[in-house]
Structures are given as structure tokens and as C-alpha cells.
Amino acid sequence: MVKPRKIGGSLVVTIPKEIVQKERIKPGQPLIIQIKKSRADFFGALKELPSFSKKDEFYEK
């Protein structure tokens, strides 16, 4: 998942380095990009992340 950035009047996305290497993408190479919006609530979108632990919690002082 990537987030678009605004540059001038356009939106730009960056292809992650891992995908560039895996797919052997070269600068200037024509690509077909498929766009799919993610769900607004993101429920289940980050299943790979481990559960929060006590040290991950934020504490107010």
C-alpha cells in the first residue's frame, strides 16, 4: 500500500524498493498500474503486525 503525494497538479506514488528489485523495474520502462482504493476503516489491513505489548503503550506524564 502506498500513499499518493501532490506535486504540482498531479498525484505521485513511489514504488517500494523491494518491488522494484523483485520485478526488475528500470527507470523509463513503461508500466501498467492498477489502482485500488483501500477500505476507509483499514480493519484487517495490517494482519502481519504483532500485537501491542506493555512497552508499546503510550504513557501520559
PASEBA-1860 file (N, C-alpha, C; in nm, 3 decimals):
! residues 61
1> MVKPRKIG> 0.085/-0.116/0.000/0.000/0.000/0.000/0.090/0.123/0.000 ~ 0.055/0.220/-0.081/0.131/0.345/-0.088/0.034/0.462/-0.076 ~ 0.086/0.576/-0.035/0.006/0.698/-0.025/0.052/0.795/-0.133 ~ -0.044/0.850/-0.210/-0.005/0.947/-0.312/0.036/1.080/-0.250 ~ 0.130/1.149/-0.317/0.174/1.283/-0.277/0.137/1.378/-0.389 ~ 0.110/1.501/-0.353/0.077/1.601/-0.454/0.205/1.673/-0.497 ~ 0.228/1.677/-0.628/0.340/1.751/-0.686/0.282/1.829/-0.802 ~ 0.280/1.960/-0.788/0.214/2.044/-0.888/0.065/2.013/-0.889
9> GSLVVTIP> 0.012/1.984/-1.005/-0.129/1.949/-1.016/-0.153/1.799/-1.022 ~ -0.048/1.720/-1.002/-0.059/1.574/-1.014/-0.041/1.505/-0.879 ~ -0.082/1.380/-0.873/-0.053/1.294/-0.759/0.053/1.194/-0.802 ~ 0.149/1.167/-0.712/0.262/1.080/-0.742/0.270/0.972/-0.636 ~ 0.297/0.849/-0.678/0.322/0.740/-0.583/0.463/0.687/-0.607 ~ 0.524/0.635/-0.502/0.659/0.579/-0.511/0.647/0.427/-0.506 ~ 0.716/0.359/-0.596/0.718/0.213/-0.595/0.825/0.170/-0.494 ~ 0.789/0.091/-0.393/0.887/0.049/-0.293/1.005/-0.026/-0.355
17> KEIVQKER> 1.123/-0.006/-0.297/1.248/-0.064/-0.346/1.238/-0.216/-0.363 ~ 1.171/-0.283/-0.269/1.158/-0.429/-0.274/1.085/-0.473/-0.400 ~ 0.981/-0.399/-0.438/0.905/-0.433/-0.559/0.988/-0.403/-0.684 ~ 1.059/-0.290/-0.683/1.146/-0.254/-0.796/1.248/-0.365/-0.820 ~ 1.310/-0.414/-0.712/1.411/-0.519/-0.727/1.348/-0.651/-0.770 ~ 1.237/-0.689/-0.707/1.172/-0.817/-0.738/1.124/-0.822/-0.883 ~ 1.066/-0.712/-0.930/1.011/-0.707/-1.065/1.112/-0.658/-1.169 ~ 1.233/-0.622/-1.123/1.341/-0.573/-1.210/1.294/-0.456/-1.296
25> IKPGQPLI> 1.232/-0.358/-1.230/1.182/-0.239/-1.298/1.298/-0.142/-1.320 ~ 1.305/-0.087/-1.441/1.410/0.008/-1.477/1.348/0.146/-1.499 ~ 1.423/0.254/-1.471/1.373/0.389/-1.498/1.338/0.404/-1.646 ~ 1.225/0.467/-1.674/1.181/0.488/-1.811/1.106/0.372/-1.872 ~ 1.101/0.259/-1.801/1.031/0.141/-1.853/0.880/0.162/-1.844 ~ 0.805/0.141/-1.954/0.659/0.156/-1.948/0.598/0.052/-1.854 ~ 0.503/0.095/-1.773/0.435/0.008/-1.677/0.284/0.027/-1.687 ~ 0.211/-0.076/-1.652/0.066/-0.066/-1.636/0.040/-0.074/-1.486
33> IQIKKSRA> -0.025/0.028/-1.432/-0.050/0.035/-1.288/-0.200/0.015/-1.265 ~ -0.234/-0.072/-1.172/-0.374/-0.093/-1.133/-0.397/-0.022/-1.001 ~ -0.500/0.060/-0.995/-0.528/0.138/-0.874/-0.651/0.081/-0.806 ~ -0.638/0.056/-0.676/-0.749/0.007/-0.596/-0.746/0.081/-0.464 ~ -0.853/0.150/-0.431/-0.858/0.223/-0.304/-0.870/0.125/-0.189 ~ -0.801/0.155/-0.079/-0.813/0.070/0.039/-0.939/0.108/0.114 ~ -0.983/0.019/0.200/-1.103/0.046/0.279/-1.073/0.157/0.377 ~ -1.172/0.237/0.408/-1.156/0.351/0.497/-1.124/0.309/0.639
41> DFFGALKE> -1.175/0.194/0.684/-1.154/0.156/0.824/-1.025/0.079/0.847 ~ -0.963/0.027/0.742/-0.837/-0.047/0.749/-0.843/-0.171/0.837 ~ -0.961/-0.216/0.878/-0.973/-0.334/0.964/-0.912/-0.455/0.893 ~ -0.816/-0.518/0.955/-0.750/-0.635/0.898/-0.642/-0.603/0.797 ~ -0.617/-0.476/0.770/-0.520/-0.440/0.668/-0.376/-0.467/0.713 ~ -0.352/-0.469/0.842/-0.216/-0.486/0.894/-0.204/-0.613/0.977 ~ -0.255/-0.725/0.926/-0.255/-0.851/1.000/-0.115/-0.900/1.033 ~ -0.017/-0.862/0.951/0.119/-0.912/0.971/0.186/-0.855/1.095
49> LPSFSKKD> 0.136/-0.741/1.144/0.199/-0.677/1.259/0.168/-0.754/1.387 ~ 0.266/-0.765/1.476/0.241/-0.833/1.604/0.151/-0.749/1.693 ~ 0.094/-0.811/1.795/0.008/-0.740/1.890/0.091/-0.641/1.971 ~ 0.024/-0.539/2.022/0.091/-0.442/2.108/0.128/-0.507/2.241 ~ 0.239/-0.465/2.297/0.280/-0.511/2.428/0.277/-0.392/2.523 ~ 0.302/-0.417/2.651/0.302/-0.309/2.751/0.401/-0.201/2.715 ~ 0.520/-0.238/2.663/0.621/-0.135/2.633/0.582/-0.051/2.510 ~ 0.487/-0.099/2.427/0.441/-0.023/2.312/0.340/0.084/2.347
57> EFYEK> 0.279/0.074/2.466/0.174/0.169/2.504/0.232/0.307/2.529 ~ 0.150/0.410/2.505/0.190/0.546/2.534/0.147/0.580/2.675 ~ 0.232/0.644/2.749/0.200/0.683/2.885/0.200/0.834/2.895 ~ 0.095/0.888/2.954/0.090/1.033/2.976/0.162/1.066/3.104 ~ 0.236/1.177/3.104/0.309/1.218/3.223/0.239/1.331/3.292
END
